[in-house]
């Protein structure tokens, strides 16, 4: 699992750094999408190699949240996000 430092803007328009862990950047973004208090992502840095991704604005984050609400198979989604699509729901 990788460690990430995410700079976010919250629902009070305050900027904060949060730490999170995920197998992939896609899984990390999904985790943040599920955090209702996050208004936008300013940047994401993977700690081990300092790789950085920038800006997911509030409109994009809201769109991802709308898509996320339609997903009912959370186990299947996680397996897909970490590259283990071959695993079934019991895995």
LINRA-V583437 format. One record per residue. N is the residue number from 1. PHI is phi in radians with two decimals (999 if undefined). Layout:
n: [N,N]
phi: [PHI,PHI]
//
This chain:
n: [1,2,3,4,5,6,7,8,9,10,11,12,13,14,15,16,17,18,19,20,21,22,23,24,25,26,27,28,29,30,31,32,33,34,35,36,37,38,39,40,41,42,43,44,45,46,47,48,49,50,51,52,53,54,55,56,57,58,59,60,61,62,63,64,65,66,67,68,69,70,71,72,73,74,75,76,77,78,79,80,81,82,83,84,85,86,87,88,89,90,91]
phi: [999,-1.70,-1.72,-2.24,-1.98,-2.01,-1.66,-2.18,-1.91,-1.66,-1.14,-1.67,1.08,-1.74,-1.65,-2.48,-1.80,-2.18,-1.91,-2.56,-2.22,-2.78,-1.28,-2.44,-1.10,-1.12,-1.13,-1.07,-1.07,-1.05,-1.04,-1.20,-0.98,-1.36,-1.59,-1.02,-1.30,-1.45,-1.56,-2.73,-1.88,-1.41,-2.80,-2.29,-2.21,-1.41,-1.12,-1.09,-2.24,1.10,-1.08,-2.19,-2.11,-2.07,0.78,-2.11,-1.28,-1.12,-1.12,-1.14,-1.13,-1.12,-1.11,-1.08,-1.14,-1.08,-1.09,-1.09,-1.10,-1.44,-1.59,-1.89,-1.71,-1.16,-1.18,-1.08,-1.10,-1.06,-1.04,-1.16,-1.14,-1.75,1.39,-2.13,-1.04,-1.25,-1.34,-1.60,-1.07,-1.36,-1.33]
//
